[in-house]
Amino acid sequence: MPKRGFFATVRSFLFRVQRWKFMLAARVLPQRTAASGAALFCTPLRPATAKLQVDDTVPTPRLRQISLASGTVTLYEWGDSARRPTILLLHGWNGWGLQFAAFVAPLLARGFAVVALDQRGHGRSAGRYASLPGFIATARELLACLPNLTGLVGHSLGAAAAACTVAQIDKPQLQLVLIAPPTHPRVFLEKFAALMGIPAALVDAMQQWMERRFATPFAQVGVDQVAPSIQTRTLVIHDAGDQVVPIAHGARYVELIQGARLASLQGYGHVRILQAPDAIRQTVAFLAEGATLEQAPPNVTPGAAAPAALTRAVA
């Protein structure tokens, strides 16, 4: 058996064992099962090391680690964010910053500096657990390190975090692009419980564990609570065939955010939409339309000057 097939078989077996354990434990120790299930749900899966490498098609970034109150994260920077209008890219659950690699060169070509990150517990960043409140806290803290931030682009849970971040601050000049945004974290929790064989009756207890652990009620970060407070230019991009986060979620954001518009794509699904030429083109055009690029100095070199708060290079 080829090595790849062997490891796939092992992973499949271990998953089935884990599922059986949850199913059996739920019968005799329901509260403990809910807690351990919630903890596992909040433990991201990291990508293969090869996916964290920058290939030749992407301008070379400046990699740094930045220490924030919410924890230390890895930052990727292209261009001079101290002088240029800057776009912050926020990946989703189990994602990493370089998933946005195809957006970088087009944004640089339009005069932007670009910053992406690996959230806590993701990619190159340290940490075991992660959460939507954690995503939001990191995004808010990065705003203080990026004085020329003009736009946030988020995918999936990163899009929900971007929306929550913009709703909580008074910076109407920021622009917002939400790619496949979910309306509520409960959506993922219910899917995870079903996948792991955890009874639906325990999902409420799992949610309560998370709300205590991260000191944030789910209702506080749901779209119905967040979206009406957003006053920025907003574009929502969603694939009509998305099976992970159906397009109705994105449509709900558009319904609740004044002036927001929906760009519906077809044939990319939930993850491959980050390589969709139409998604990239519409994102860049939307951000350029609302930015004051003529005030920025020309001839920016990718990888130039990082924010002062960035202190330690990543190997």
C-alpha positions in Angstrom: 0.0 0.0 0.0 1.4 3.5 -0.9 2.4 5.6 2.1 -0.3 8.2 1.4 -3.0 5.5 1.3 -1.6 3.9 4.5 -1.8 7.2 6.5 -5.3 7.9 5.1 -6.4 4.5 6.4 -4.9 5.1 9.8 -6.6 8.5 10.0 -9.9 7.0 9.0 -9.6 4.3 11.7 -8.7 6.8 14.4 -11.6 9.0 13.5 -14.0 6.1 13.8 -12.5 5.2 17.2 -13.0 8.8 18.4 -16.6 8.8 17.1 -17.4 5.5 18.9 -15.9 6.9 22.1 -18.1 10.0 22.0 -21.2 7.9 21.2 -20.6 5.6 24.1 -19.6 8.3 26.6 -22.6 10.3 25.8 -24.8 7.6 27.3 -23.1 7.5 30.7 -21.2 10.9 31.1 -23.2 13.4 29.0 -21.8 16.6 30.6 -18.2 15.4 30.4 -18.8 14.3 26.8 -20.2 17.8 26.0 -17.2 19.5 27.5 -14.6 17.2 25.8 -16.5 17.5 22.5 -16.6 21.3 22.8 -12.8 21.3 23.6 -12.1 19.2 20.5 -14.3 21.5 18.4 -12.2 24.4 19.5 -8.9 22.7 18.5 -8.1 23.6 14.9 -6.4 21.2 12.5 -3.1 22.5 11.1 -2.3 22.2 7.4 0.6 20.2 6.0 3.9 22.0 6.3 4.1 22.2 2.5 1.0 24.4 2.4 2.7 27.0 4.7 5.5 27.6 2.2 5.4 30.5 -0.3 5.6 29.3 -3.8 7.2 31.2 -6.8 3.9 32.6 -8.0 3.5 34.8 -4.9 5.6 37.8 -4.1 7.9 37.1 -1.1 6.3 38.3 2.1 8.0 39.6 5.2 7.2 37.1 8.0 7.1 38.3 11.6 5.7 37.3 14.9 3.7 39.9 16.8 2.8 39.7 20.5 -0.7 40.8 21.3 -2.8 40.6 24.4 -4.7 37.8 22.8 -1.5 35.9 22.1 1.4 35.7 19.6 0.5 35.3 15.9 2.5 35.1 12.7 2.0 38.0 10.3 2.8 38.0 6.5 3.3 41.5 5.0 3.7 42.7 1.4 4.4 46.3 0.7 4.8 49.2 3.1 1.9 49.2 5.5 3.4 52.3 7.3 2.8 54.4 4.2 0.3 52.6 1.9 -3.4 52.0 2.2 -3.4 48.5 3.7 -5.7 45.5 3.4 -5.9 42.9 6.2 -6.8 39.3 5.2 -8.5 37.1 7.7 -8.6 33.3 7.0 -11.3 31.0 8.3 -11.4 27.9 10.7 -8.6 25.4 10.0 -7.2 28.0 7.5 -4.0 29.9 7.2 -2.9 33.3 5.8 -1.4 32.0 2.6 -4.8 30.7 1.4 -5.2 34.3 0.2 -2.0 34.1 -1.9 -3.8 34.7 -5.2 -5.1 38.1 -3.9 -1.7 39.5 -3.1 -0.2 40.5 -6.5 -3.5 42.0 -7.8 -3.8 44.1 -4.6 -0.2 45.2 -4.8 -0.7 46.2 -8.4 -3.5 48.5 -7.4 -1.3 50.3 -4.8 -2.2 48.5 -1.6 0.0 47.0 1.1 -1.3 43.6 2.2 -1.1 41.9 5.6 -2.3 38.4 6.3 -1.9 36.3 9.4 -2.2 32.8 10.9 -4.7 33.1 13.8 -3.9 31.5 17.1 -3.8 27.8 16.8 -3.5 28.0 13.0 -0.7 27.7 10.5 2.6 29.0 11.9 1.1 30.6 15.0 1.3 29.0 18.4 -1.7 27.9 20.6 -3.9 24.9 21.0 -7.5 26.3 21.1 -9.1 28.9 18.9 -12.5 30.6 18.7 -14.5 33.3 17.0 -14.1 35.6 20.0 -10.3 35.0 19.7 -10.4 35.8 16.0 -12.2 39.0 16.7 -9.8 40.0 19.6 -6.8 39.5 17.3 -8.3 41.5 14.5 -9.1 44.4 16.8 -5.6 44.5 18.2 -4.0 44.4 14.7 -6.0 47.5 13.8 -3.8 49.4 16.3 -0.7 48.2 14.5 -1.8 49.1 11.0 -2.3 52.9 10.9 -3.3 52.9 7.2 -5.8 50.1 7.3 -8.4 50.7 4.6 -10.1 47.3 4.3 -10.7 43.9 5.8 -11.2 40.8 3.7 -12.4 37.7 5.6 -13.2 34.2 4.5 -15.7 31.9 6.3 -15.2 32.3 10.1 -12.7 35.0 9.3 -15.4 36.9 7.5 -17.7 36.6 10.6 -14.7 37.9 12.7 -14.2 40.8 10.3 -17.9 41.8 10.5 -17.9 41.6 14.3 -14.7 43.7 14.4 -16.0 46.4 12.2 -19.3 46.5 14.1 -17.5 47.1 17.4 -15.3 50.0 16.3 -16.0 53.6 15.0 -14.0 53.5 11.7 -16.6 54.1 8.9 -13.7 54.6 6.4 -12.9 50.9 6.6 -14.2 48.7 3.7 -15.4 45.1 4.2 -15.3 42.1 1.9 -17.0 39.0 3.4 -16.4 35.8 1.5 -18.7 32.9 2.4 -19.6 34.4 5.8 -21.6 32.2 8.3 -24.4 33.8 10.2 -23.8 32.1 13.5 -21.1 29.9 15.2 -23.9 27.4 16.1 -23.9 26.3 12.4 -20.5 24.8 12.7 -21.1 23.4 16.2 -24.1 21.4 15.1 -22.3 20.0 12.1 -19.3 19.0 14.2 -21.5 17.2 16.8 -23.3 15.3 14.1 -20.0 14.3 12.4 -18.5 13.1 15.8 -21.6 11.1 16.8 -22.4 13.5 19.7 -26.2 13.6 20.3 -28.0 16.7 19.3 -29.3 17.0 22.8 -25.8 17.8 24.0 -25.2 20.7 21.6 -26.6 23.2 24.0 -24.2 22.0 26.7 -21.3 22.3 24.2 -22.3 25.8 23.4 -22.5 26.7 27.1 -19.0 25.3 27.7 -17.7 27.5 24.9 -19.5 30.6 26.1 -18.0 30.2 29.5 -14.5 29.3 28.2 -14.4 32.4 25.9 -16.6 34.7 27.9 -18.8 35.5 24.9 -22.4 34.5 24.3 -23.1 33.1 20.9 -25.9 35.6 20.4 -23.4 38.5 20.7 -21.5 37.4 17.6 -24.4 36.3 15.4 -25.3 38.2 12.3 -28.6 39.5 13.6 -26.8 41.2 16.5 -23.7 42.3 14.5 -24.7 43.3 11.0 -27.1 46.2 11.7 -24.2 48.1 13.4 -22.0 47.9 10.4 -21.8 51.3 8.6 -19.0 50.6 6.1 -19.0 49.8 2.4 -19.6 46.0 2.3 -19.3 43.4 -0.5 -20.4 39.8 0.2 -19.0 37.1 -2.2 -20.6 33.7 -2.0 -20.8 30.6 -4.1 -24.3 29.5 -4.9 -23.3 25.9 -4.5 -21.5 26.3 -1.2 -22.3 23.1 0.8 -20.4 24.2 4.0 -22.0 27.6 4.4 -25.0 28.0 2.1 -25.4 31.2 0.2 -28.4 32.1 2.3 -26.0 33.1 5.1 -24.3 35.6 2.9 -27.6 36.9 1.7 -28.6 37.6 5.3 -25.6 39.9 5.8 -26.6 41.8 2.7 -30.1 42.1 4.0 -29.0 43.6 7.3 -26.1 45.8 6.3 -27.2 49.0 4.7 -25.9 49.4 1.2 -24.2 46.0 1.1 -24.3 44.0 -2.2 -24.0 40.3 -3.0 -21.8 38.8 -5.7 -22.9 35.3 -6.4 -20.4 32.9 -8.0 -20.9 29.4 -9.2 -18.7 26.3 -9.3 -16.1 27.0 -6.6 -17.7 25.8 -3.3 -16.5 27.0 0.1 -12.7 26.9 -0.1 -11.8 27.0 -3.8 -13.6 30.4 -4.0 -10.3 31.9 -2.7 -8.7 30.9 -6.0 -11.7 32.1 -8.1 -10.7 34.8 -10.6 -14.0 36.5 -10.3 -13.8 36.6 -6.4 -10.3 38.2 -6.7 -11.2 40.6 -9.4 -14.4 41.9 -7.6 -12.6 42.1 -4.3 -9.7 44.2 -5.7 -12.0 46.4 -7.7 -14.3 47.1 -4.8 -11.5 48.0 -2.4 -9.7 50.2 -5.0 -12.9 52.0 -5.7 -13.3 53.1 -2.1 -9.6 53.8 -1.3 -7.6 57.0 -1.7 -4.7 55.5 -3.5 -3.5 58.7 -5.2 -2.2 60.0 -1.9 0.2 57.1 -1.4 3.8 57.2 -2.6 4.6 55.1 -5.7 7.0 52.2 -6.3 6.4 50.0 -3.3 8.5 46.9 -3.1 6.8 43.8 -1.7 8.2 42.9 1.7 9.2 46.5 2.6 9.0 48.1 6.1 6.9 46.2 8.6 4.9 47.9 11.4 7.0 48.9 14.4 5.0 46.5 16.6 6.5 43.5 14.7 9.5 42.4 16.6 10.7 38.9 15.7 11.4 37.3 12.4 9.9 33.9 11.6 12.4 31.2 10.5 
